[in-house]
Amino acid sequence: MEAARFKKELVSKLLHFYFTDQKTKVSNDAVIIMCEMMKLFVIEAAARTARQASSEDSKGAEIDHFEKVLPQLLLDF
């Protein structure tokens, strides 16, 4: 089974979307690193959400659990 990942083309478009200077170039290495960072962020968010749900004796993770861990997650990243 292949691990889920972000497509390089999507990440590249997202990076370019936020640059104000049209001449800014993004290297392939930068896109690869950003893909990895996004993957790690999602994995960490899922793990923290699961721990929060578990600590509340919930049978499944809900959006409320995610919302509780999100502020600290954003500060950590």
PDB file of N, CA, C and O in Angstrom:
ATOM      1  N   MET A   1       0.842  -1.189   0.000  1.00  0.00           N
ATOM      2  CA  MET A   1       0.000   0.000   0.000  1.00  0.00           C
ATOM      3  C   MET A   1       0.883   1.246   0.000  1.00  0.00           C
ATOM      4  O   MET A   1       1.787   1.377   0.824  1.00  0.00           O
ATOM      5  N   GLU A   2       0.618   2.131  -0.905  1.00  0.00           N
ATOM      6  CA  GLU A   2       1.413   3.358  -1.017  1.00  0.00           C
ATOM      7  C   GLU A   2       0.922   4.382  -0.008  1.00  0.00           C
ATOM      8  O   GLU A   2      -0.282   4.563   0.176  1.00  0.00           O
ATOM      9  N   ALA A   3       1.870   5.051   0.645  1.00  0.00           N
ATOM     10  CA  ALA A   3       1.520   6.072   1.627  1.00  0.00           C
ATOM     11  C   ALA A   3       0.915   7.290   0.929  1.00  0.00           C
ATOM     12  O   ALA A   3       1.305   7.644  -0.184  1.00  0.00           O
ATOM     13  N   ALA A   4      -0.033   7.916   1.598  1.00  0.00           N
ATOM     14  CA  ALA A   4      -0.659   9.121   1.047  1.00  0.00           C
ATOM     15  C   ALA A   4       0.360  10.262   1.059  1.00  0.00           C
ATOM     16  O   ALA A   4       1.207  10.355   1.948  1.00  0.00           O
ATOM     17  N   ARG A   5       0.253  11.111   0.062  1.00  0.00           N
ATOM     18  CA  ARG A   5       1.150  12.262   0.005  1.00  0.00           C
ATOM     19  C   ARG A   5       0.513  13.379  -0.795  1.00  0.00           C
ATOM     20  O   ARG A   5      -0.458  13.173  -1.524  1.00  0.00           O
ATOM     21  N   PHE A   6       1.073  14.555  -0.646  1.00  0.00           N
ATOM     22  CA  PHE A   6       0.600  15.705  -1.397  1.00  0.00           C
ATOM     23  C   PHE A   6       1.277  15.713  -2.763  1.00  0.00           C
ATOM     24  O   PHE A   6       2.465  15.413  -2.875  1.00  0.00           O
ATOM     25  N   LYS A   7       0.536  16.049  -3.777  1.00  0.00           N
ATOM     26  CA  LYS A   7       1.094  16.110  -5.127  1.00  0.00           C
ATOM     27  C   LYS A   7       1.980  17.347  -5.249  1.00  0.00           C
ATOM     28  O   LYS A   7       1.625  18.434  -4.793  1.00  0.00           O
ATOM     29  N   LYS A   8       3.140  17.154  -5.874  1.00  0.00           N
ATOM     30  CA  LYS A   8       4.090  18.247  -6.038  1.00  0.00           C
ATOM     31  C   LYS A   8       3.489  19.418  -6.815  1.00  0.00           C
ATOM     32  O   LYS A   8       3.758  20.580  -6.508  1.00  0.00           O
ATOM     33  N   GLU A   9       2.680  19.104  -7.814  1.00  0.00           N
ATOM     34  CA  GLU A   9       2.082  20.167  -8.636  1.00  0.00           C
ATOM     35  C   GLU A   9       1.163  21.053  -7.796  1.00  0.00           C
ATOM     36  O   GLU A   9       1.166  22.274  -7.949  1.00  0.00           O
ATOM     37  N   LEU A  10       0.384  20.444  -6.917  1.00  0.00           N
ATOM     38  CA  LEU A  10      -0.521  21.187  -6.054  1.00  0.00           C
ATOM     39  C   LEU A  10       0.255  22.086  -5.095  1.00  0.00           C
ATOM     40  O   LEU A  10      -0.065  23.264  -4.941  1.00  0.00           O
ATOM     41  N   VAL A  11       1.263  21.529  -4.461  1.00  0.00           N
ATOM     42  CA  VAL A  11       2.060  22.301  -3.507  1.00  0.00           C
ATOM     43  C   VAL A  11       2.776  23.452  -4.211  1.00  0.00           C
ATOM     44  O   VAL A  11       2.850  24.560  -3.680  1.00  0.00           O
ATOM     45  N   SER A  12       3.291  23.192  -5.387  1.00  0.00           N
ATOM     46  CA  SER A  12       3.957  24.242  -6.152  1.00  0.00           C
ATOM     47  C   SER A  12       2.984  25.376  -6.470  1.00  0.00           C
ATOM     48  O   SER A  12       3.337  26.548  -6.340  1.00  0.00           O
ATOM     49  N   LYS A  13       1.771  25.038  -6.884  1.00  0.00           N
ATOM     50  CA  LYS A  13       0.765  26.059  -7.188  1.00  0.00           C
ATOM     51  C   LYS A  13       0.383  26.842  -5.937  1.00  0.00           C
ATOM     52  O   LYS A  13       0.207  28.059  -5.990  1.00  0.00           O
ATOM     53  N   LEU A  14       0.256  26.144  -4.818  1.00  0.00           N
ATOM     54  CA  LEU A  14      -0.055  26.836  -3.563  1.00  0.00           C
ATOM     55  C   LEU A  14       1.049  27.810  -3.165  1.00  0.00           C
ATOM     56  O   LEU A  14       0.771  28.927  -2.730  1.00  0.00           O
ATOM     57  N   LEU A  15       2.293  27.386  -3.314  1.00  0.00           N
ATOM     58  CA  LEU A  15       3.415  28.276  -2.984  1.00  0.00           C
ATOM     59  C   LEU A  15       3.420  29.506  -3.887  1.00  0.00           C
ATOM     60  O   LEU A  15       3.592  30.629  -3.412  1.00  0.00           O
ATOM     61  N   HIS A  16       3.236  29.297  -5.164  1.00  0.00           N
ATOM     62  CA  HIS A  16       3.239  30.424  -6.100  1.00  0.00           C
ATOM     63  C   HIS A  16       2.059  31.368  -5.881  1.00  0.00           C
ATOM     64  O   HIS A  16       2.160  32.567  -6.139  1.00  0.00           O
ATOM     65  N   PHE A  17       0.947  30.824  -5.409  1.00  0.00           N
ATOM     66  CA  PHE A  17      -0.244  31.622  -5.169  1.00  0.00           C
ATOM     67  C   PHE A  17       0.024  32.726  -4.141  1.00  0.00           C
ATOM     68  O   PHE A  17      -0.554  33.809  -4.231  1.00  0.00           O
ATOM     69  N   TYR A  18       0.902  32.454  -3.163  1.00  0.00           N
ATOM     70  CA  TYR A  18       1.140  33.403  -2.080  1.00  0.00           C
ATOM     71  C   TYR A  18       2.330  34.328  -2.312  1.00  0.00           C
ATOM     72  O   TYR A  18       2.571  35.223  -1.501  1.00  0.00           O
ATOM     73  N   PHE A  19       3.063  34.141  -3.371  1.00  0.00           N
ATOM     74  CA  PHE A  19       4.159  35.047  -3.686  1.00  0.00           C
ATOM     75  C   PHE A  19       3.622  36.256  -4.436  1.00  0.00           C
ATOM     76  O   PHE A  19       2.843  36.117  -5.379  1.00  0.00           O
ATOM     77  N   THR A  20       4.042  37.443  -4.011  1.00  0.00           N
ATOM     78  CA  THR A  20       3.550  38.659  -4.677  1.00  0.00           C
ATOM     79  C   THR A  20       4.368  38.982  -5.912  1.00  0.00           C
ATOM     80  O   THR A  20       3.847  39.555  -6.869  1.00  0.00           O
ATOM     81  N   ASP A  21       5.638  38.624  -5.904  1.00  0.00           N
ATOM     82  CA  ASP A  21       6.504  38.893  -7.055  1.00  0.00           C
ATOM     83  C   ASP A  21       6.401  37.740  -8.054  1.00  0.00           C
ATOM     84  O   ASP A  21       6.728  36.600  -7.724  1.00  0.00           O
ATOM     85  N   GLN A  22       5.955  38.030  -9.252  1.00  0.00           N
ATOM     86  CA  GLN A  22       5.772  37.002 -10.277  1.00  0.00           C
ATOM     87  C   GLN A  22       7.086  36.366 -10.719  1.00  0.00           C
ATOM     88  O   GLN A  22       7.084  35.282 -11.302  1.00  0.00           O
ATOM     89  N   LYS A  23       8.204  37.028 -10.447  1.00  0.00           N
ATOM     90  CA  LYS A  23       9.509  36.506 -10.856  1.00  0.00           C
ATOM     91  C   LYS A  23      10.075  35.485  -9.873  1.00  0.00           C
ATOM     92  O   LYS A  23      11.097  34.857 -10.151  1.00  0.00           O
ATOM     93  N   THR A  24       9.419  35.316  -8.728  1.00  0.00           N
ATOM     94  CA  THR A  24       9.895  34.376  -7.723  1.00  0.00           C
ATOM     95  C   THR A  24       9.832  32.959  -8.263  1.00  0.00           C
ATOM     96  O   THR A  24       8.811  32.526  -8.797  1.00  0.00           O
ATOM     97  N   LYS A  25      10.925  32.252  -8.117  1.00  0.00           N
ATOM     98  CA  LYS A  25      10.995  30.862  -8.559  1.00  0.00           C
ATOM     99  C   LYS A  25      11.095  29.949  -7.341  1.00  0.00           C
ATOM    100  O   LYS A  25      11.736  30.283  -6.345  1.00  0.00           O
ATOM    101  N   VAL A  26      10.458  28.812  -7.440  1.00  0.00           N
ATOM    102  CA  VAL A  26      10.481  27.823  -6.367  1.00  0.00           C
ATOM    103  C   VAL A  26      11.184  26.590  -6.905  1.00  0.00           C
ATOM    104  O   VAL A  26      10.773  26.022  -7.917  1.00  0.00           O
ATOM    105  N   SER A  27      12.239  26.180  -6.228  1.00  0.00           N
ATOM    106  CA  SER A  27      12.996  25.015  -6.692  1.00  0.00           C
ATOM    107  C   SER A  27      12.237  23.729  -6.402  1.00  0.00           C
ATOM    108  O   SER A  27      11.346  23.691  -5.553  1.00  0.00           O
ATOM    109  N   ASN A  28      12.600  22.701  -7.106  1.00  0.00           N
ATOM    110  CA  ASN A  28      12.002  21.385  -6.896  1.00  0.00           C
ATOM    111  C   ASN A  28      12.274  20.893  -5.477  1.00  0.00           C
ATOM    112  O   ASN A  28      11.417  20.259  -4.862  1.00  0.00           O
ATOM    113  N   ASP A  29      13.473  21.188  -4.955  1.00  0.00           N
ATOM    114  CA  ASP A  29      13.809  20.788  -3.585  1.00  0.00           C
ATOM    115  C   ASP A  29      12.893  21.466  -2.573  1.00  0.00           C
ATOM    116  O   ASP A  29      12.482  20.841  -1.596  1.00  0.00           O
ATOM    117  N   ALA A  30      12.569  22.741  -2.797  1.00  0.00           N
ATOM    118  CA  ALA A  30      11.674  23.468  -1.894  1.00  0.00           C
ATOM    119  C   ALA A  30      10.283  22.842  -1.905  1.00  0.00           C
ATOM    120  O   ALA A  30       9.641  22.729  -0.861  1.00  0.00           O
ATOM    121  N   VAL A  31       9.829  22.443  -3.063  1.00  0.00           N
ATOM    122  CA  VAL A  31       8.507  21.811  -3.175  1.00  0.00           C
ATOM    123  C   VAL A  31       8.509  20.464  -2.450  1.00  0.00           C
ATOM    124  O   VAL A  31       7.550  20.138  -1.750  1.00  0.00           O
ATOM    125  N   ILE A  32       9.553  19.698  -2.608  1.00  0.00           N
ATOM    126  CA  ILE A  32       9.659  18.399  -1.937  1.00  0.00           C
ATOM    127  C   ILE A  32       9.660  18.575  -0.425  1.00  0.00           C
ATOM    128  O   ILE A  32       8.979  17.837   0.287  1.00  0.00           O
ATOM    129  N   ILE A  33      10.415  19.539   0.065  1.00  0.00           N
ATOM    130  CA  ILE A  33      10.473  19.804   1.512  1.00  0.00           C
ATOM    131  C   ILE A  33       9.111  20.249   2.023  1.00  0.00           C
ATOM    132  O   ILE A  33       8.677  19.816   3.091  1.00  0.00           O
ATOM    133  N   MET A  34       8.439  21.102   1.278  1.00  0.00           N
ATOM    134  CA  MET A  34       7.116  21.580   1.691  1.00  0.00           C
ATOM    135  C   MET A  34       6.107  20.441   1.705  1.00  0.00           C
ATOM    136  O   MET A  34       5.254  20.389   2.591  1.00  0.00           O
ATOM    137  N   CYS A  35       6.185  19.534   0.748  1.00  0.00           N
ATOM    138  CA  CYS A  35       5.310  18.357   0.736  1.00  0.00           C
ATOM    139  C   CYS A  35       5.514  17.533   2.007  1.00  0.00           C
ATOM    140  O   CYS A  35       4.554  17.086   2.634  1.00  0.00           O
ATOM    141  N   GLU A  36       6.756  17.346   2.366  1.00  0.00           N
ATOM    142  CA  GLU A  36       7.080  16.570   3.568  1.00  0.00           C
ATOM    143  C   GLU A  36       6.574  17.277   4.824  1.00  0.00           C
ATOM    144  O   GLU A  36       6.038  16.632   5.725  1.00  0.00           O
ATOM    145  N   MET A  37       6.741  18.590   4.885  1.00  0.00           N
ATOM    146  CA  MET A  37       6.263  19.348   6.043  1.00  0.00           C
ATOM    147  C   MET A  37       4.739  19.249   6.167  1.00  0.00           C
ATOM    148  O   MET A  37       4.211  19.087   7.267  1.00  0.00           O
ATOM    149  N   MET A  38       4.050  19.344   5.051  1.00  0.00           N
ATOM    150  CA  MET A  38       2.591  19.246   5.083  1.00  0.00           C
ATOM    151  C   MET A  38       2.148  17.852   5.522  1.00  0.00           C
ATOM    152  O   MET A  38       1.181  17.707   6.270  1.00  0.00           O
ATOM    153  N   LYS A  39       2.857  16.835   5.056  1.00  0.00           N
ATOM    154  CA  LYS A  39       2.535  15.466   5.445  1.00  0.00           C
ATOM    155  C   LYS A  39       2.729  15.280   6.953  1.00  0.00           C
ATOM    156  O   LYS A  39       1.886  14.682   7.622  1.00  0.00           O
ATOM    157  N   LEU A  40       3.835  15.791   7.480  1.00  0.00           N
ATOM    158  CA  LEU A  40       4.100  15.687   8.912  1.00  0.00           C
ATOM    159  C   LEU A  40       3.049  16.443   9.733  1.00  0.00           C
ATOM    160  O   LEU A  40       2.626  15.979  10.791  1.00  0.00           O
ATOM    161  N   PHE A  41       2.638  17.601   9.235  1.00  0.00           N
ATOM    162  CA  PHE A  41       1.622  18.389   9.920  1.00  0.00           C
ATOM    163  C   PHE A  41       0.314  17.604  10.023  1.00  0.00           C
ATOM    164  O   PHE A  41      -0.308  17.572  11.085  1.00  0.00           O
ATOM    165  N   VAL A  42      -0.099  16.982   8.943  1.00  0.00           N
ATOM    166  CA  VAL A  42      -1.351  16.226   8.928  1.00  0.00           C
ATOM    167  C   VAL A  42      -1.257  15.001   9.843  1.00  0.00           C
ATOM    168  O   VAL A  42      -2.207  14.690  10.563  1.00  0.00           O
ATOM    169  N   ILE A  43      -0.134  14.318   9.817  1.00  0.00           N
ATOM    170  CA  ILE A  43       0.057  13.146  10.684  1.00  0.00           C
ATOM    171  C   ILE A  43       0.006  13.560  12.149  1.00  0.00           C
ATOM    172  O   ILE A  43      -0.644  12.904  12.962  1.00  0.00           O
ATOM    173  N   GLU A  44       0.687  14.644  12.482  1.00  0.00           N
ATOM    174  CA  GLU A  44       0.700  15.129  13.862  1.00  0.00           C
ATOM    175  C   GLU A  44      -0.690  15.589  14.285  1.00  0.00           C
ATOM    176  O   GLU A  44      -1.106  15.336  15.416  1.00  0.00           O
ATOM    177  N   ALA A  45      -1.406  16.253  13.403  1.00  0.00           N
ATOM    178  CA  ALA A  45      -2.770  16.694  13.716  1.00  0.00           C
ATOM    179  C   ALA A  45      -3.671  15.493  13.996  1.00  0.00           C
ATOM    180  O   ALA A  45      -4.468  15.516  14.934  1.00  0.00           O
ATOM    181  N   ALA A  46      -3.548  14.460  13.194  1.00  0.00           N
ATOM    182  CA  ALA A  46      -4.363  13.257  13.393  1.00  0.00           C
ATOM    183  C   ALA A  46      -4.017  12.563  14.705  1.00  0.00           C
ATOM    184  O   ALA A  46      -4.907  12.108  15.424  1.00  0.00           O
ATOM    185  N   ALA A  47      -2.731  12.482  15.016  1.00  0.00           N
ATOM    186  CA  ALA A  47      -2.306  11.831  16.255  1.00  0.00           C
ATOM    187  C   ALA A  47      -2.798  12.601  17.484  1.00  0.00           C
ATOM    188  O   ALA A  47      -3.291  12.005  18.442  1.00  0.00           O
ATOM    189  N   ARG A  48      -2.661  13.912  17.447  1.00  0.00           N
ATOM    190  CA  ARG A  48      -3.112  14.727  18.582  1.00  0.00           C
ATOM    191  C   ARG A  48      -4.627  14.672  18.729  1.00  0.00           C
ATOM    192  O   ARG A  48      -5.146  14.653  19.845  1.00  0.00           O
ATOM    193  N   THR A  49      -5.325  14.647  17.622  1.00  0.00           N
ATOM    194  CA  THR A  49      -6.782  14.559  17.660  1.00  0.00           C
ATOM    195  C   THR A  49      -7.215  13.228  18.259  1.00  0.00           C
ATOM    196  O   THR A  49      -8.146  13.180  19.063  1.00  0.00           O
ATOM    197  N   ALA A  50      -6.553  12.161  17.876  1.00  0.00           N
ATOM    198  CA  ALA A  50      -6.865  10.834  18.419  1.00  0.00           C
ATOM    199  C   ALA A  50      -6.592  10.785  19.918  1.00  0.00           C
ATOM    200  O   ALA A  50      -7.391  10.229  20.672  1.00  0.00           O
ATOM    201  N   ARG A  51      -5.460  11.367  20.362  1.00  0.00           N
ATOM    202  CA  ARG A  51      -5.147  11.397  21.793  1.00  0.00           C
ATOM    203  C   ARG A  51      -6.190  12.204  22.564  1.00  0.00           C
ATOM    204  O   ARG A  51      -6.592  11.812  23.660  1.00  0.00           O
ATOM    205  N   GLN A  52      -6.627  13.324  21.999  1.00  0.00           N
ATOM    206  CA  GLN A  52      -7.640  14.152  22.650  1.00  0.00           C
ATOM    207  C   GLN A  52      -8.946  13.379  22.780  1.00  0.00           C
ATOM    208  O   GLN A  52      -9.584  13.405  23.833  1.00  0.00           O
ATOM    209  N   ALA A  53      -9.343  12.696  21.722  1.00  0.00           N
ATOM    210  CA  ALA A  53     -10.571  11.904  21.762  1.00  0.00           C
ATOM    211  C   ALA A  53     -10.466  10.791  22.798  1.00  0.00           C
ATOM    212  O   ALA A  53     -11.418  10.516  23.527  1.00  0.00           O
ATOM    213  N   SER A  54      -9.308  10.162  22.854  1.00  0.00           N
ATOM    214  CA  SER A  54      -9.073   9.089  23.814  1.00  0.00           C
ATOM    215  C   SER A  54      -9.130   9.616  25.254  1.00  0.00           C
ATOM    216  O   SER A  54      -9.684   8.967  26.141  1.00  0.00           O
ATOM    217  N   SER A  55      -8.556  10.786  25.468  1.00  0.00           N
ATOM    218  CA  SER A  55      -8.548  11.351  26.822  1.00  0.00           C
ATOM    219  C   SER A  55      -9.957  11.729  27.284  1.00  0.00           C
ATOM    220  O   SER A  55     -10.210  11.839  28.484  1.00  0.00           O
ATOM    221  N   GLU A  56     -10.865  11.926  26.342  1.00  0.00           N
ATOM    222  CA  GLU A  56     -12.254  12.244  26.668  1.00  0.00           C
ATOM    223  C   GLU A  56     -13.141  10.991  26.608  1.00  0.00           C
ATOM    224  O   GLU A  56     -14.368  11.088  26.640  1.00  0.00           O
ATOM    225  N   ASP A  57     -12.510   9.826  26.522  1.00  0.00           N
ATOM    226  CA  ASP A  57     -13.217   8.544  26.448  1.00  0.00           C
ATOM    227  C   ASP A  57     -14.244   8.506  25.321  1.00  0.00           C
ATOM    228  O   ASP A  57     -15.324   7.934  25.468  1.00  0.00           O
ATOM    229  N   SER A  58     -13.894   9.115  24.208  1.00  0.00           N
ATOM    230  CA  SER A  58     -14.757   9.130  23.035  1.00  0.00           C
ATOM    231  C   SER A  58     -14.447   7.908  22.173  1.00  0.00           C
ATOM    232  O   SER A  58     -13.303   7.459  22.115  1.00  0.00           O
ATOM    233  N   LYS A  59     -15.458   7.377  21.511  1.00  0.00           N
ATOM    234  CA  LYS A  59     -15.266   6.205  20.660  1.00  0.00           C
ATOM    235  C   LYS A  59     -14.612   6.559  19.327  1.00  0.00           C
ATOM    236  O   LYS A  59     -14.020   5.702  18.671  1.00  0.00           O
ATOM    237  N   GLY A  60     -14.722   7.826  18.933  1.00  0.00           N
ATOM    238  CA  GLY A  60     -14.132   8.262  17.671  1.00  0.00           C
ATOM    239  C   GLY A  60     -13.733   9.723  17.756  1.00  0.00           C
ATOM    240  O   GLY A  60     -14.229  10.469  18.600  1.00  0.00           O
ATOM    241  N   ALA A  61     -12.843  10.117  16.883  1.00  0.00           N
ATOM    242  CA  ALA A  61     -12.389  11.505  16.845  1.00  0.00           C
ATOM    243  C   ALA A  61     -13.390  12.345  16.062  1.00  0.00           C
ATOM    244  O   ALA A  61     -13.843  11.954  14.987  1.00  0.00           O
ATOM    245  N   GLU A  62     -13.720  13.482  16.608  1.00  0.00           N
ATOM    246  CA  GLU A  62     -14.666  14.409  15.988  1.00  0.00           C
ATOM    247  C   GLU A  62     -13.964  15.735  15.726  1.00  0.00           C
ATOM    248  O   GLU A  62     -12.849  15.964  16.194  1.00  0.00           O
ATOM    249  N   ILE A  63     -14.621  16.595  14.982  1.00  0.00           N
ATOM    250  CA  ILE A  63     -14.057  17.906  14.672  1.00  0.00           C
ATOM    251  C   ILE A  63     -13.805  18.702  15.954  1.00  0.00           C
ATOM    252  O   ILE A  63     -12.878  19.510  16.006  1.00  0.00           O
ATOM    253  N   ASP A  64     -14.613  18.483  16.978  1.00  0.00           N
ATOM    254  CA  ASP A  64     -14.418  19.177  18.253  1.00  0.00           C
ATOM    255  C   ASP A  64     -13.063  18.835  18.866  1.00  0.00           C
ATOM    256  O   ASP A  64     -12.404  19.695  19.451  1.00  0.00           O
ATOM    257  N   HIS A  65     -12.656  17.587  18.731  1.00  0.00           N
ATOM    258  CA  HIS A  65     -11.364  17.174  19.263  1.00  0.00           C
ATOM    259  C   HIS A  65     -10.232  17.873  18.500  1.00  0.00           C
ATOM    260  O   HIS A  65      -9.252  18.329  19.088  1.00  0.00           O
ATOM    261  N   PHE A  66     -10.394  17.944  17.193  1.00  0.00           N
ATOM    262  CA  PHE A  66      -9.392  18.625  16.362  1.00  0.00           C
ATOM    263  C   PHE A  66      -9.298  20.101  16.732  1.00  0.00           C
ATOM    264  O   PHE A  66      -8.202  20.650  16.844  1.00  0.00           O
ATOM    265  N   GLU A  67     -10.442  20.734  16.919  1.00  0.00           N
ATOM    266  CA  GLU A  67     -10.458  22.154  17.261  1.00  0.00           C
ATOM    267  C   GLU A  67      -9.779  22.423  18.600  1.00  0.00           C
ATOM    268  O   GLU A  67      -9.216  23.499  18.800  1.00  0.00           O
ATOM    269  N   LYS A  68      -9.824  21.475  19.504  1.00  0.00           N
ATOM    270  CA  LYS A  68      -9.183  21.643  20.809  1.00  0.00           C
ATOM    271  C   LYS A  68      -7.662  21.575  20.708  1.00  0.00           C
ATOM    272  O   LYS A  68      -6.966  22.261  21.457  1.00  0.00           O
ATOM    273  N   VAL A  69      -7.133  20.758  19.792  1.00  0.00           N
ATOM    274  CA  VAL A  69      -5.683  20.607  19.689  1.00  0.00           C
ATOM    275  C   VAL A  69      -5.060  21.578  18.695  1.00  0.00           C
ATOM    276  O   VAL A  69      -3.844  21.772  18.702  1.00  0.00           O
ATOM    277  N   LEU A  70      -5.871  22.189  17.844  1.00  0.00           N
ATOM    278  CA  LEU A  70      -5.357  23.044  16.771  1.00  0.00           C
ATOM    279  C   LEU A  70      -4.518  24.232  17.255  1.00  0.00           C
ATOM    280  O   LEU A  70      -3.451  24.468  16.687  1.00  0.00           O
ATOM    281  N   PRO A  71      -4.941  24.994  18.272  1.00  0.00           N
ATOM    282  CA  PRO A  71      -4.104  26.146  18.671  1.00  0.00           C
ATOM    283  C   PRO A  71      -2.676  25.756  19.041  1.00  0.00           C
ATOM    284  O   PRO A  71      -1.722  26.390  18.590  1.00  0.00           O
ATOM    285  N   GLN A  72      -2.527  24.718  19.858  1.00  0.00           N
ATOM    286  CA  GLN A  72      -1.178  24.305  20.252  1.00  0.00           C
ATOM    287  C   GLN A  72      -0.416  23.718  19.073  1.00  0.00           C
ATOM    288  O   GLN A  72       0.794  23.919  18.964  1.00  0.00           O
ATOM    289  N   LEU A  73      -1.089  23.006  18.200  1.00  0.00           N
ATOM    290  CA  LEU A  73      -0.446  22.446  17.006  1.00  0.00           C
ATOM    291  C   LEU A  73       0.148  23.556  16.147  1.00  0.00           C
ATOM    292  O   LEU A  73       1.285  23.458  15.686  1.00  0.00           O
ATOM    293  N   LEU A  74      -0.623  24.595  15.942  1.00  0.00           N
ATOM    294  CA  LEU A  74      -0.131  25.731  15.114  1.00  0.00           C
ATOM    295  C   LEU A  74       1.045  26.427  15.790  1.00  0.00           C
ATOM    296  O   LEU A  74       1.972  26.868  15.110  1.00  0.00           O
ATOM    297  N   LEU A  75       1.024  26.531  17.098  1.00  0.00           N
ATOM    298  CA  LEU A  75       2.158  27.133  17.806  1.00  0.00           C
ATOM    299  C   LEU A  75       3.408  26.259  17.703  1.00  0.00           C
ATOM    300  O   LEU A  75       4.522  26.772  17.600  1.00  0.00           O
ATOM    301  N   ASP A  76       3.222  24.952  17.732  1.00  0.00           N
ATOM    302  CA  ASP A  76       4.361  24.025  17.651  1.00  0.00           C
ATOM    303  C   ASP A  76       4.997  24.002  16.271  1.00  0.00           C
ATOM    304  O   ASP A  76       6.200  23.774  16.146  1.00  0.00           O
ATOM    305  N   PHE A  77       4.208  24.234  15.241  1.00  0.00           N
ATOM    306  CA  PHE A  77       4.741  24.221  13.888  1.00  0.00           C
ATOM    307  C   PHE A  77       5.157  25.616  13.515  1.00  0.00           C
ATOM    308  O   PHE A  77       5.639  25.840  12.405  1.00  0.00           O
TER     309      PHE A  77
END
